[in-house]
Amino acid sequence: MDALITSKVKSLAIFGGSGATGRVLISHAVSKGWLIRALVRKTGSLEFEPDRVTVVEGVLQNHEDVRATLQGCDAVICVFGPRPPYTDIFCEHATSIIVTAMQQAGIQRLVCQTGGMIGEYRANRTLPFQLMSDMFKRHSPRVASDRIGQERVVMHSGLAWTIVKPPRLTDGAAMGKWQAGREVRLGMLSSISRDDLAEFLLTEAVSAEYVDQTVFVCGN
């Protein structure tokens, strides 16, 4: 498995590429010379060099659109999630479609970003951050349940998966360094820039360091 993952990734499928994190992720991947295929609702929502980024117009809930996005790809990164006012509950279902399509296409490497407040990881949270996570579950129970279900789908996929759980994301300058690991703790002041998160996600896509693990990552 390690040899398969650490072989050079030439093409990435990115789901969630039109979001704030997704755009930064695509930009970083292009700068490294990778070919990108990204699924978006409207092709005009992404503007990158067409020789490096192939934009597939469609939706995550459509099996054919997902399969079209995966064509010729070596690895997959998922950075999608609900946006305010959190009325769309789709992460578990969409991830299940992506996993099935990857299995059918023979693509093994999956990196999926969720969030530091998702799931029962009390040892990875300071008390104030845990209280914030509990509040999130009370105020948005369907969203919290959907994200937990998404992580469960990834863990049971049989793929070479990694779940990445950052704290608050910022648009600040890249620091070029971060803390990452299963034992990392997040607090109320923890954050990571989208630039640094993108670098971590891309590094992990070709790394065997955190395969079959849930990893917390923060920039401070």
C-alpha positions, 0 to 999 in steps of 0.5 A: 500500500505504501508504495502505491501511495508514495508513487508520484501523483500526477493528477488530482480530483478535487471535490469542493474546488469552488469554495474558499479552501478549494480555490487555494488548494487548486492554486497550490496544486497547479503551482506544483505542476499537477493536473487537476479535475474539479467538479463544480456546479457552474464552470464559470465559478473557477478560472484557472489555466485550462491546460492544468485544470479541467472543470467538470460541471455537475453536482456531487449527488450525481454518480455520472458527474463524480465518475467523470471527475475521477477520470485519469486521476491518481488521488482524491481530495475532498474539501466540501462542507455545508455553508451558512445557513446550514440547510443543505445536508449532503456530506455523507451522501456525497462522500459515499458516491465518491468512495463508490466511484473511486472503488470502481475506478481503482483509485486508492488515495483519499484525503478528506477534510472535515473539522476539528469540532466533528466527532467524539475526540475530547482528548484532542480539544481543550475544555473551551473548545469542547464546549464549543463543539457541544454547542455546535451539536446542539444548535446544528444536530443534522449538520453534525450528524451528517459530518460524523456520517461522512467520516464513518463512510471514509473510515469504512471505505477500504481505501487508503484514507486520511481524515484531516481535522483543522480548527478555524481557517483563516485567509492569513499569510502562509507560515510554512509550518504546522502541527499535525498528528493524532495527538494534537490538541485544538483550542479556542485560539487555534487556527490555520491559514488556508494556504498552509492547510492546502500545503498539508493536504497536498503533501498528505495526498502523496504521503503514507504518513497518516494513511488510515488515520484521523489527523488534527492539524493547526498552524499555531 
